[in-house]
Amino acid sequence: AKKSSRTVHLAPHEFPTPHNVQHDPSLFTTIHTPYGWVPVPKKCYSFKWTKDQLDLRIQAQYGTSSPSLSELQQLVCDWASTVDTSVIPKTEKPTARELAQVKEDALYRSQLKFEIYDGEGNKNGTVNKRPFLQKTTQGDKTVLRGTVNFTHAWNYFYLITYPQYSELPQGQGTKKVLALWNEMKMDEKEVYRQKYADLLKEGNDIYKGKIVTIEEKMK
C-alpha cells in the first residue's frame, strides 16, 4: 500500500538555528555541502538521501553563486519544514563511510559548544573548554582571552530579537529573525559581535536562552 503523505512536524526548538544547535545538539546531525557543514534535524535525516535533497535545493536556489552560512541555515529551515516523512528512506546498518561521518559530526558539534575554560580539571579529571574564550587569572583579576566571531554575534542577536516574534506560528519567528540577520551589512553585524564581547567582559554569557553570569553557567 502506498504511504500517505505526512509533513514532518518540527517544534520551534527543533529548527537548526545556531541557537538551537548550541542548546540541544542531540536533536541534530550535520551534512557537508559544497559551501560548508550545516546542521539538520535528525527527524529529516537519512544518510545520502538528505545530502542529495539539500544539494539539489542549494543548486536550484543559488546556482553558481555562493550562499553564506546564514543563508544555508535559512534554506535548511525552509526545506525541513516541508519534508514528507513517508519518503525518507530508512537507514540500514552503518557503513564505514557513515561511521566516518559520525566522527566528523561529533567534531563539528563539539566546536559549537559554549563552555568556558577554567584552567582546572573537574572531579572527573576532564577540563571544561570553550573554543573561542579562555579565562585566566592574573593577580586578583580575571582575564578573558579569545576570538568572538559572527556565529557568536548571531547567537546574541537571536537571543535578544526572537522574543519579539515568539508569538508567530511555528517556525515563522525563527525565519523572521534569520531574514533580519541576512539583510544586515557586515558593519551592522559587527555591532552585535562587539556587544557580545562586551557581555563576556562584564562576566556574563548566554545559557539556555538567557543571559546569566559566567559563574552561574559553570555550575
C-alpha positions in Angstrom: 0.0 0.0 0.0 1.2 3.5 -0.8 2.3 5.5 2.3 0.2 8.6 3.0 2.0 11.9 2.8 2.9 13.4 6.1 4.9 16.6 6.6 7.5 16.3 9.4 6.5 18.3 12.5 9.2 20.4 14.0 8.8 22.3 17.2 10.4 25.8 17.3 13.4 24.4 19.2 14.0 21.7 16.6 14.7 24.1 13.7 18.5 24.0 13.0 19.4 27.5 14.1 22.8 28.1 15.8 20.9 28.9 19.0 19.0 25.6 19.0 22.0 23.5 17.9 24.0 25.0 20.8 21.4 24.3 23.4 20.4 20.8 22.3 22.8 19.3 19.8 21.4 15.8 20.3 18.4 16.8 18.1 20.6 17.4 15.1 23.1 15.9 12.8 25.3 17.6 10.2 25.5 17.5 6.4 28.5 18.6 4.4 27.6 20.8 1.4 29.9 22.3 -1.2 29.7 25.5 1.0 30.4 24.0 4.4 28.8 22.0 7.2 25.1 22.7 8.1 23.1 21.3 11.0 20.0 19.2 10.0 17.1 18.0 12.3 17.5 14.2 12.9 13.8 13.9 12.0 14.7 14.8 8.4 17.9 12.7 8.2 18.8 9.6 6.2 22.4 9.1 5.0 23.0 10.2 1.4 19.3 11.0 0.8 19.3 14.1 3.0 22.5 15.3 1.4 21.2 14.7 -2.1 18.0 16.6 -1.3 19.9 19.6 0.1 22.4 19.7 -2.7 19.5 19.8 -5.2 17.8 22.6 -3.2 21.0 24.6 -3.0 21.7 24.2 -6.7 18.1 25.3 -7.6 18.1 28.3 -5.3 21.7 29.6 -5.7 23.0 28.1 -9.0 26.7 29.1 -9.3 26.6 31.7 -6.6 28.0 31.0 -3.1 25.5 31.3 -0.3 26.6 32.5 3.2 26.3 30.2 6.2 23.3 32.1 7.4 21.6 31.7 4.0 22.3 28.0 4.1 20.7 27.8 7.6 17.7 29.6 6.3 17.5 27.2 3.3 17.7 24.1 5.6 14.9 25.6 7.9 12.7 26.1 4.9 13.4 22.6 3.5 13.0 20.8 6.8 9.5 22.3 7.3 8.3 20.7 4.0 9.9 17.3 4.2 7.4 14.4 3.7 8.3 11.8 6.3 6.8 9.0 4.1 9.6 9.3 1.6 12.6 9.4 4.0 14.5 6.1 3.4 15.3 4.0 6.5 19.0 3.9 7.2 20.4 0.4 7.2 23.4 -0.8 9.2 26.1 2.0 9.2 28.8 1.7 6.6 32.4 2.7 7.1 31.6 5.9 5.4 28.7 6.7 7.7 30.9 5.9 10.7 33.5 8.3 9.5 30.8 10.9 9.1 29.6 10.3 12.7 33.1 11.2 13.9 33.2 14.3 11.7 29.7 15.2 13.0 30.9 14.8 16.6 33.9 17.0 16.0 31.7 19.7 14.3 29.2 19.7 17.2 31.9 19.9 19.8 33.1 23.1 18.1 29.6 24.6 18.6 29.6 24.1 22.4 29.8 27.2 24.5 31.6 26.0 27.7 34.1 28.3 29.4 37.6 27.0 30.2 38.5 27.5 33.8 42.1 26.1 33.5 41.5 23.3 36.0 40.2 19.8 35.8 36.8 18.9 37.3 36.2 15.9 39.6 36.3 13.6 36.6 39.7 14.8 35.6 38.4 16.5 32.4 38.6 20.2 31.5 35.7 22.5 30.5 36.7 24.1 27.3 35.5 27.0 25.2 37.0 27.2 21.6 36.9 31.0 21.4 37.4 32.1 25.0 39.7 31.4 27.9 39.6 32.7 31.4 42.9 33.1 33.3 43.8 34.8 36.5 46.5 37.5 36.7 46.9 38.6 40.2 43.4 39.4 41.5 42.0 39.9 38.0 40.2 37.5 35.7 41.2 37.9 32.1 39.1 36.7 29.1 41.0 35.8 26.0 40.0 34.5 22.6 38.1 35.5 19.5 34.4 36.2 19.3 33.2 35.6 15.7 30.0 36.2 13.8 28.4 32.9 14.8 28.6 34.2 18.4 27.2 37.5 17.2 24.3 35.7 15.6 23.5 33.8 18.8 23.4 37.0 20.7 21.2 38.7 18.0 18.8 35.8 18.0 18.5 35.8 21.8 17.6 39.5 22.1 15.4 39.6 18.9 13.4 36.3 18.9 11.1 37.3 21.8 9.6 40.0 19.5 8.3 37.3 17.2 7.8 34.3 19.6 4.0 34.6 19.2 4.2 33.9 15.4 3.1 30.5 14.0 5.6 27.5 14.2 9.0 28.4 12.7 7.9 31.8 11.5 9.6 33.7 14.3 12.9 32.0 13.6 12.6 32.6 9.9 11.8 36.3 10.6 14.9 36.7 12.8 17.1 34.9 10.2 15.7 37.2 7.4 16.6 40.3 9.5 20.1 38.9 10.1 20.6 38.1 6.4 19.6 41.7 5.4 22.2 43.3 7.7 25.5 44.5 6.4 28.8 43.3 7.9 29.3 46.6 9.8 25.8 46.2 11.4 26.6 42.6 12.4 29.9 43.8 13.8 27.9 45.9 16.3 26.3 42.7 17.8 29.7 40.9 17.7 31.1 43.7 19.9 28.1 43.8 22.1 28.5 40.1 22.8 32.2 40.6 23.5 31.3 43.3 26.0 28.8 41.0 27.6 31.6 38.5 28.2 33.9 41.2 29.6 31.2 42.1 32.1 31.2 38.5 33.4 28.0 37.4 31.7 27.2 34.9 28.9 24.3 33.2 27.1 23.0 29.9 28.6 19.7 28.1 27.8 18.3 31.1 26.0 19.1 33.6 28.9 21.8 36.0 29.8 23.4 34.7 33.1 26.7 35.2 34.9 29.6 33.0 33.8 29.8 31.6 37.3 26.1 30.6 37.2 26.7 29.0 33.8 29.6 27.0 35.1 27.6 25.5 38.0 
